């Protein structure tokens, strides 16, 4: 059974610094000309990590290929866009070729955008003919309800086992999101969760604790042949030792 590695950092700032170092390490092979494919997360926690990563040495950005774990159904310049957040905090700050950035087209009809992104994944991971796209790294966050990417509690995407990308209705947010599905997340070489804030502590206990009856969506991300690393701040890890 694949184990999760859990590291608790004293503050969210130290969590973001540790995360930037971890991502930079995954990207090191680019200096030897190896392509590395990573998927970014939306939300607020990755912002500072992106800014720190943009200034880190030892990365050849011409060999970094950036994808997204999910996207809101908005255009790329909308303040809610995960792509816009990544562009402002990372992509506009590094010499990454435009063709290396694979954006989910949130401005398109959701089902069409999901189908197009699935095709883009299949084509850009074509070297792994027939296999699931295997990301070198997928960065994920987690909401207080235990959602990750746009896999929300009670949503239909939780049951998807064939599509790689789907449009997922999220009634609790009165919206539709585009999201990678569990098959892709669990095919990754490494998933890296960044979770900060006391409001996340109950869901963290439900994910990492002993009680199998309370598993939220983030608990079902566990790569079958890869690593699962959770970086928590002390607030998000509150009460965890008793729960494990
Ligand atoms: C999104 C993210 C989402 C996010 C969590 C945590 O599109 O918002 O994909 O899954 O990671 O909601 O967000 P915070 O980092 O803001 O707590």
Boltz pocket constraint, residues with backbone or C-beta under 6 A from the ligand:
constraints:
  - pocket:
      binder: B
      contacts: [[A, 41], [A, 42], [A, 43], [A, 44], [A, 45], [A, 46], [A, 69], [A, 70], [A, 71], [A, 72], [A, 82], [A, 140], [A, 141], [A, 142], [A, 143], [A, 147], [A, 148], [A, 149], [A, 150], [A, 194], [A, 196]]
      max_distance: 6.0
